[in-house]
Amino acid sequence: MSQVVVVGAGLSGLTAARALQDAGHEVVVLDKGRGLGGRMATRRITTSDGSIATFDHGAQFFTARDETFTSLVTQWISDDVVREWCRGFGSDDGHPRYVVNNGMTALTKHLAHGIDVRTSTLVFAVKPCSSDAHQWTVIIDDNSRIDCDAVVMTCPLPQSYSITVSTGIELPPELLMTDYDRTIGLLAVLDGPSAIPAPGGLQNPDDVFSWIGDNQAKGISAIPAVTFHANPAWSLAHWDDSLDEGQALLTQAAQKYLGSANILVSEYKKWRFATPRKIWPESYFAVGSLVFAGDAFAGPKVEGAVLSGLAAANYLTQTF
């Protein structure tokens, strides 16, 4: 049995942690955020009258095409964690789109059950252990340390590299230079139903938005609540706008999707590392017992994040 530290409590990290713990390893998951999920993010906004709007504001849905992932989805459905939402937006293409009951974050909470997950814990560095060349020391920003046999890095690659640069391990230039598209979002609580047609989602409807999702139609919000994601080009062009300016521009662009409804309250969101532009051809990258995984490896979607986490866990279990 080995002790493994997983850095990142998103879908890939928690999938790896679940598989490693099920295989008999001792696992600790560390994440700088206050909660679980990474891009599997669910946000709640309370209105002035006390009503609560629920938003998926990162990943919106997922498909299942790989056999291994499909079997996991089938189990999640049986566990009443996941359900089918629809089979396309505007037309039926035969591929189920799945969503998570109570919001996407609920899937990561399901995976994290029984695992030692420590949030609000910023990893400062990973270094070779001074007392054992075959182990690692994970240094937290409060200068506390965890010695372990293996480390799985699942945060965006620029962040993973900055944490592991002190190991002396050189990453392949193609991996090191991985860049990410940015996403700017608007979460809008409405005073009535939106004008988004059934089943409640629009993909690339114009030159501003890559996604518009009606969370009430999707079945996770008790009141009208719409998630707007600006596309990568718009997000890059407006990344340095002030909060007020950016929010005003997205609010103006959103008007035609609101019908007769008005926005009661809204929040403006920015993700610097939203989607990797280039995918590494393998499901993970490993140097000994230091493993890099995540959506830059097996694909930038939910399925890819899960498969990369599984591959990293399988590698460690079979090798060490």
N, C-alpha and C positions, 0 to 999 in steps of 0.2 A: 504494500500500500504506500502510495506517495502523497505528499502534500502539494497541492496545486493552487496557485493564485491566478484568478481570472480578473483581468482589468477591463472593466466595462460591463454594466448590467443591462445592456440592450439584448435584443433577441439572440444574436450570435453568441454573446458571452454566457447568457443564461442557458442556452441550449447546450453549449459545451460543458458548463458546470453541472447541469442535470445528468448528462451522459457520463461524465467522470465520476460523480458521486454514486450513481447507480452501478458503476463498475468497481466500486469499493475504494475510491480515492478520497482523501480528505480535501475539501474544496472551500476556499474563501473567495468571494466575489467583492471587488472594490469598485466604487463608482463615485465620481465627484459630484453628481447630481443629488438632489434631495429625494428623488424617487426612482423607481425602476422604469425601464422601458426604452430609453434612448429615443429612436424615431418611432417606436410604438407608443406614442404619447397621446394621452387623453386629458383634456383640460375642462374644468367646470367654471362657469361664470355665473355669479349670483346677481340678479337684477335688483332694482330698487324696491320691488314689491316682495322680494324673497324667493322668487322663482329661480330654478337652477337650470341653466342650459349646459348641455354636455357636447363636447367637440372631440372628434379624432382630429388632431392637428398635425400629425406626422404621417405615417403610413395610413392609408384609407381603406384598403381591402387587400386581398391576395388571391392568387390562383394556385393550383396544384397540378403540376405536370410530371414531376419526377416521382417514381414509384415509392421511394423511401419517404419522401415528404407527404405524398398522398396518404400513406398508411398512418402517419402522425396526425394528419388532419382528420382522418376517420376516427381516430381515438379521441381527439379533442371534441369532435361533434358528439361522440358517445358520452364524454364527460360533461356535456352541456356548457362548454366554454366557447365553442365556435359554431356558426350556422351559415348556411348559404344565403346570400343577399339577392343575387340576380345572376343572369347569364349574359350580360352585356348592357351597354348604355346606348339606347337608341335603336338597337337591333339585337336579336338573340344569336350569339355566335357559338353557343353550345358549351362554353367554358364557364363553370361556376365561379362566381366571385364570392369569396368568403369574408365574413366580418366576425368580430369578437363580441360576444354578449357583454354589455356594460362598457364597451369601449376597448380599443386595441391594447391598452395597458394591462387589461385583465389577463391576457395571455401570458405576459411576462410574469405576472404575479402567480399564475398557475405553475409556471415552470420553476419559479423560485421557492415554492413551498418546501420547507424543510432544509433549505440551503443557507449557509452563513453568508448573508449579503449585507455589506456595510456601505450605506450611502453617505453622502456628504463627506467622502473620504478621497482626497486628492492624492493620487500617486505622483510623487516627485521624480523618482528614478528607479530603475532596475539595474542592479550591479551583480557581478559574480560574488558569491559569498566568500568572505575573507578566510573562513575556517574550513571550507570545503569547496574545492574547485568545481565540483559537480552539482553544486546548488546555487541558488540565486537569493539575493537579498532585495526585497521590495521596500523602498523607502517612502514613507508617507510624509506629507508636507509639514506635519507636526513633529517630524524627526523620529517617530516610532517606526519600527522595522518588523518585517515578517521574513523569516528564512523559509525557503521552500525548495522542492525538487524540480518544479516546472512552473513556467509562467505562460499564460495565454493572453495575448494582447488583442483586444477586439474593438478598440476605439478607432476613429479615423486615422489613416496611416500617418499623416503629418504629426498628429499627437502621439501615436505609438512610437514613432521614430525619436521624437524629442525626449520621451521617457527612457528609451533603451539605448540612446547614443553612447552613454557611459559604459556599455558592455564591451565596446570595441568591435562589435559585430557590424560588418558592412552589408547593407541591403543591396540587392541588385538595383542599378540606376533606374530601370524601368518601373520598379516597384516604389522606389524612393520618390520618384517624380510624379506619382499619381496625383492628379488634380481632381477637384470636386466642383460640380455645379452648385450654385447657391440657390436658395429658395426664400422668397419673402411671402408671408401669409397674412391673411386677415380673417379673424374669427368674429362673426357678426351675429348678435342676438336680434331677432326680428319681432315686430309686434303682430305678425300674422304670417300665413304660409308664404313661402317663396314661390317664384315662377319656374323653378327647376322641374322639368318633366320627370315622371316616374321612370326608373325606380329611385331617382334622387341624385344622380351623378352626371357630370358633364366632363369629358376629357378633351382638352385642347379646343375649347369652343371659340377662341378668338386669338388675337395677337398679344394679349396680356396674360391670360390664365392658362395654366396647364391642367388644372383640376378645380372643379367646384362641386362640393358635396353637401347635400341637405341632410344633416344629422338626425332630424326628426323623421324624415322619410326612411332613413336607414335603420331607424328603430332604437337609437341610443339616447336621444334627447327627448325630454317630456315637452319641451317648448321649441318653437322654430329657431334653429341655430345652423348657420351655414359656414363651412370652411372654404376659403378661397386661397389657392396656391398660385402665385405668379410664376410664369415660366422662367427658365434659366436666363434667357436673353434679357427679359425685363428686369429680373432680379439683379443681374450684374449691372445693368445700366443705372439702376436706382439704389444700389447698395449704400452709397454714401449720402443719400437724402436724409434730412432730419426726420425724426419720428413723425412729427406733425405733417410734414410735406408728403412723406411716403404714404402715410395712412390716408391722407386726403385724396391722393391720386388713386389708390386702390379702391377707396370707397366710391369715388366717381365712376370707375370702371365697372364696379359691381352693380350699379343701379339697375341696369337693364335685366338683371336676373332676379330682382326682388319683387317684380309685379307691383301690386298696390301696397306691399309691406314697407315699413320703415325700420331703419336700424335703431334699436334702443341703446345698445352699448356695443363696443367692439374693442378688440385687442390686435395689435400689430406685432407680428413675429418674424424673426430672421434666423435662418439656419445657414451657417457658413459652409459646413461639410454635408450638404444634403444628399448628393448623388455622385458616386465616382464616375468620372468620364471614361475611364479605361479599366477593364476587368482583367486581373491576373489570370492566366490560363489554368492554374491549379486551384484547388479549394482552400489551400492554406500555404503558408511558407514557414519552414522550420529550420532552425539551426540548433541541433541538439534538442534540448528540452525547453527552448524558447520558441514559441509558436505565434505567428501572426495570422489572424483570421478576421472574418467580417464580410460586409457586403461588397468590398472591393475585390473579393476573391471568387466567390461562386455566383455572383450576380447581385445587382443593387436592389433586389426586391426581397420581400419577406422569405420566399422560398430559398433564395440564395444565401441569405443570412443564416437560416437554420441549417442548411446543408454544409456551409463552411464551419459552423460551430460543431456539428457532428463529426466532420472530417478531422478537425483538430483534436477532438477528444479521442477518436478512434486511433489516430496516430500515436498519441501519448500512451494510451492503454496498451497498444500492441508493441510499442518500442521500449517502454520503461516499466 
